[in-house]
Amino acid sequence: MKTAYPERRDSKRRMCVREVYRDDDARIIEGDSRKALADFPDNAFQCCVTSPPYWGLRDYGIDGQIGAENDPDTYIADLVGIFREVRRTLREDGTLWLNIGDSYTSGDRRWRAPDRKNPGRAMSYRPPTPKGLKPKDLIGVPWRLALALQADGWFLRSDIVWNKPNCQPESVKDRPTRAHEYVFLMSKSELYFYDGESIREPSANGNGPKNRRTVWNINTNGFHGAHFAVFPPELVRLCVLAGSKPDGMVLDPFFGSGTVGLVCREHQRRCVGIELNPAYVRIALERINQVHPRLAL
Ligand SMILES: C[S@@+](CC[C@H](N)C(=O)[O-])C[C@H]1O[C@@H](n2cnc3c(N)ncnc32)[C@H](O)[C@@H]1O
């Protein structure tokens, strides 16, 4: 039996936050997640599956975007604030599945030329080399963020390496080509919901499925429509299945083109997506409507 969506905590519509879609299974909110999350009650979501913009890597071209902060400390502080709100809205047994990639200092180049294969990597601004780092340094953003979230109260339960067998080639000559990102599994409490059975993986020796390992080999899917940083559905599927039961409520506060919503529909979960950029909201709407909840059952 489905329960109602969590209601707003107050009836006053906040500036710049509007609900653009709602049915029994999905809800899409256009606006800044910093504002939109405040409208949700405590203990509303079973899990959060999300991928915030990476620091200094892409220009989503909209005021209020996360990732365009001048230094990584401010970026991390902004994300810790947002994920504190996420934690409040999670059930006590809820989890966060956080995908995050790393970046290098710019070496004080102030822009990046468009890349034919990945136009979203063009940047009209690039932040200066952060204090304490040197040109060419790998910043270590994922672990800086994970440790900051742990210090803020999250239980850091697992780092998962998302290995991309089809990663983009790089023209570098003095380091290996980067082929991975992280997914951090974090929980609100010491004991939490985790359905390991649903994501077991085949064993090499033919002894039947084994507990899922921490390295996930999943190809990237390229970009969808005008969105450049789309989750592969298989990555989301593993997080959603392990993090929720059918009918469970899943949150993505950086919804982008709505991959989490799409996967939730396909696996009979309910989903709330929040996205700042109206152009991406439109892509998400189109994609969500391709899978009707009743047909997916
Ligand atoms: C890495 S993308 C997410 C892509 C998504 N997982 C998908 O599969 O399409 C991050 C998204 O966060 C959005 N964003 C940036 N700042 C935001 C904010 N303050 N509130 C809500 N969304 C924001 C960007 O517009 C971008 O679409």
The ligand as an ORCA input file, in Angstrom:
! r2SCAN-3c Opt
* xyz 0 1
  C      26.460     15.449    -12.220
  S      24.954     16.199    -12.676
  C      23.745     14.944    -12.269
  C      23.456     14.038    -13.436
  C      22.408     12.986    -13.131
  N      22.899     12.013    -12.172
  C      21.952     12.311    -14.432
  O      22.032     11.088    -14.525
  O      21.573     13.034    -15.360
  C      24.697     17.366    -11.407
  C      23.440     18.208    -11.570
  O      23.298     19.041    -10.423
  C      22.635     20.228    -10.853
  N      22.835     21.265     -9.817
  C      23.908     22.071     -9.613
  N      23.731     22.857     -8.540
  C      22.500     22.554     -8.043
  C      21.743     23.028     -6.931
  N      22.212     23.997     -6.145
  N      20.512     22.476     -6.701
  C      20.017     21.503     -7.529
  N      20.691     21.018     -8.608
  C      21.925     21.527     -8.855
  C      23.272     20.533    -12.202
  O      22.459     21.384    -12.980
  C      23.435     19.128    -12.793
  O      22.353     18.794    -13.620
*
